[in-house]
Amino acid sequence: YFKIFSEFINKRDVIVDAMCGPAFFSFLLYRKGFRNITCFDISTEVINTTRALFRKHHFDRARIFVSDAEKIKLPDKYADFVFVTTSLHHLPDMSEAALEIKRILKDGGYFVAFEPNALNPYSLYRHTEEKKSGEASKNEKLPTPNSIKNAFKTAGFSDVRVYTFRFLPN
């Protein structure tokens, strides 16, 4: 994934890890020399765990806070680069999050998302099994490439590209 990221970012950029979870990609970016990183997630428990992980590894320059993706607690045109890793599909409707991501991006900024794909047989199988076992959240639904593209085009993104893998990975 870093190879994909590296096309869009440089070490001076303001980077936002939206709906970060444990923020593994932010931690990897930090280890590669990126220092201006902001992370948020809706879960206080997850943010506390992320803070502890970052403190343990002396990554003390990250801004980490609790926020809803549909009302991001950041100013307009804050970030050069925003990314989401496997979180949009947990939202009841990704349209509001797309609008917020657009709002916090600087003009000419980039957004990259990695999401499961409803057209991928492996993703569909895993999602079905997670629903059966109760591991999937109640809002969780697999997006199609077109549903992601449409949500971000509707939010005002000018150049929306969706890349898929034929089967594996998601």
N, C-alpha and C positions, 0 to 999 in steps of 0.2 A: 504494500500500500504506500510505503514511503516513496517509492519510485513515482507513483502517480502524484502524490503531494508535491514532490520536488519540482514538478513542472510549474507550479503556481505560487510557490513561496520562497522567500529569502529570509535570512536571519534577522533582518531589521523589521520585518512585518509584525503587525499586531494580529495574533492568531486566537481564534475562539473555538474551543471544543464544546459544542452545544450538546446538551443532554449527555454529558460526559461519562456517566457511570463511573467506573474506577479510573478513567482517564489514562488508560494504558498508552494510547497513541500520543497524548501530550507528554507523558513521561519519556517515551522514545524520542520525540522531537527535542525535548530538553537535553537528553543524552547526546543528541546530534548537534547541540550548540544553539538551539533556538531558546530565547529567554523571555520574550514578550508574549506570554501565554495566559489566557483567561479560560477558566473552565466553569461550567455550571450544570446542575442537575436539579430535578424537582425533589429528590429525596435527600433529606437532612442526614440520614444514616449513611448514604453513599458518599455525600460530600465530606462527612467527618472521616470516613475511611480513606478517602482520597487525600485529604489534608495530612492524615497520619503517614500515609505512604510517602508523600512528597517530603514531609519533614524528615522522615527516617533517612531519605537519600539526599538531604540538604538542597532540595529544590524549593527554595523559600521565596522565589520571586514570582511564582504563579499567583494569579488572582483567582480564588476559588470561592464560589458562593452558591446558595440555593436560589433557584429561579425556575419559573414555569416557561417553557418554550413558546408559549402563546402570549407571554408578556415579559419579554427578556429585560432584566434590570441593567441595561446598558444604554448609553446615549446613541443617538442617530449617528451613522457613518463612523462607527468606532473601529471596525476591524478591516484589515486587508484580506483576511482569509478566515472563513468559517468552515468547520467540518462537523459531520455527524457520522458516527459509526453505529449502525444497527439500532437506531432508536426511533426514527420517524414512523415505523410501522406499529409502534406502541400507542400512537396518538389516535384519538377517535377520528380526527380529520386533520391532515397535515397542512391544509391551506393556511390556517392562522399562523402556524410556525413558519411557513414559507414567507409570509408577509413580514414577520418579525425578523427573520434572517436577512431579508432584503433591506429592511430598515437599518439594521446595525452594520451592514456592509458599506464600506467606502465606495464611491464611484470607481469603477474599474476593478473592484475586489472580486474574489473568487469564492465559490461555495462548492464543496465536494461532499457527497454522501455515499456511504457504502450501506446497502440495504439488501435484505433477502429479496428474492424475485419469485413472485407467484407462478411464473412460467417455467421455473426451474424444477424438475421433478424431485430433486433432493430437498429443496426448500419446502416444497409442498408436502412431502412425506414427513419431514421433521416437524413442520407446523401442525399437521394432523395429529401426530403422536403427542406433541406438547399439549394440544387442546384436550386430547383424551385423558392424559395424565394430570391435567390441571396446572401444568407448568406455564402455560401461556396466560398472559394477562387478559382480562375481559375485553379490553379495547383492541388487543393485538389482531391485526389482519395483514396479510401479505400484500404488498403493493405490486403492481405490474410496472414495467418500464414506462408505459404511457401514463399511468396515474401519477407517477412522480413528475414526469415531464410536464403534464398539464398543470399540476399544482404550482410548480415554480414558474411556468410561463404566465399563468394567471396572476401570480404575485408580482410580475413585472421584470423577471429575469430576461435579459435580451438574448443570451446565447445558451440554450439549454441542451446539453448533450447527455445521453444515457448510453452507457456501455454495459453489456451483459456478457456473462460467460455462458456457454451453451449448457453445461450441466454443473460442474463443480468448479470452483466454490460458488457461494451465493453471488 
